[in-house]
Amino acid sequence: MTWTTSHGFKVEHPLQAAGKQPKDWDERDKQWVQKYTHLHEQAMRMDMELVTLRAENLRLKHENEFMLRLINERENQT
């Protein structure tokens, strides 16, 4: 199961990247998977934050444009 970022990049899920755990995995292999999982979770949180902030930015941009139109209309009436 891959995860697609907001920029369109495909990121492998940690278990998919590691594959099926063989019986002869040593500590180094397990640490690698743990680090990859940690980075994967951080990347997902940052991507969700990015999407949230973009939506907020777009909302504020539209609100700002609306207020500027109101101010300009009010000034033109007087």
C-alpha positions as CSV (number, residue, x, y, z in Angstrom):
1,M,0.0,0.0,0.0
2,T,1.7,3.2,-1.1
3,W,0.9,6.7,0.1
4,T,0.7,9.6,-2.3
5,T,1.8,13.0,-0.9
6,S,0.2,16.3,-1.7
7,H,2.9,16.9,-4.3
8,G,2.1,13.6,-6.0
9,F,5.1,11.6,-4.9
10,K,4.5,7.9,-4.1
11,V,6.0,6.7,-0.8
12,E,6.2,3.0,0.2
13,H,4.5,2.0,3.4
14,P,7.1,0.8,5.9
15,L,5.9,-2.8,5.9
16,Q,5.9,-2.8,2.1
17,A,9.4,-1.4,1.9
18,A,10.7,-4.0,4.3
19,G,8.8,-6.9,2.8
20,K,7.9,-10.0,4.7
21,Q,10.0,-10.3,7.8
22,P,12.4,-13.2,7.4
23,K,13.4,-15.3,10.3
24,D,17.1,-14.3,10.1
25,W,16.6,-10.6,10.6
26,D,19.1,-9.1,13.0
27,E,18.8,-6.0,15.2
28,R,20.1,-3.7,12.4
29,D,17.3,-4.7,10.1
30,K,14.7,-4.1,12.8
31,Q,16.2,-0.7,13.6
32,W,16.1,0.2,10.0
33,V,12.4,-0.6,9.8
34,Q,11.7,1.3,13.0
35,K,13.5,4.4,11.7
36,Y,11.8,4.2,8.3
37,T,8.4,3.8,10.1
38,H,9.2,6.9,12.3
39,L,10.2,9.0,9.3
40,H,7.1,7.8,7.3
41,E,4.8,8.8,10.2
42,Q,6.5,12.2,10.4
43,A,6.2,12.8,6.7
44,M,2.5,11.9,6.8
45,R,1.9,14.4,9.6
46,M,3.9,17.1,7.8
47,D,1.9,16.5,4.6
48,M,-1.4,16.7,6.5
49,E,-0.2,19.9,8.1
50,L,0.8,21.3,4.7
51,V,-2.6,20.5,3.2
52,T,-4.3,22.1,6.2
53,L,-2.2,25.3,6.0
54,R,-2.8,25.6,2.3
55,A,-6.6,25.4,2.8
56,E,-6.4,28.0,5.6
57,N,-4.2,30.2,3.4
58,L,-6.7,29.9,0.5
59,R,-9.6,30.7,2.8
60,L,-7.8,33.8,4.1
61,K,-6.9,34.9,0.6
62,H,-10.5,34.7,-0.5
63,E,-11.7,36.5,2.6
64,N,-9.1,39.2,2.0
65,E,-10.1,39.7,-1.6
66,F,-13.8,39.9,-0.5
67,M,-13.0,42.6,2.0
68,L,-10.9,44.6,-0.5
69,R,-13.9,44.5,-2.9
70,L,-16.2,45.7,-0.2
71,I,-13.9,48.6,0.7
72,N,-13.4,49.6,-3.0
73,E,-17.2,49.5,-3.6
74,R,-17.8,51.6,-0.5
75,E,-15.1,54.2,-1.6
76,N,-16.6,54.3,-5.1
77,Q,-20.1,55.1,-3.7
78,T,-19.0,58.1,-1.9
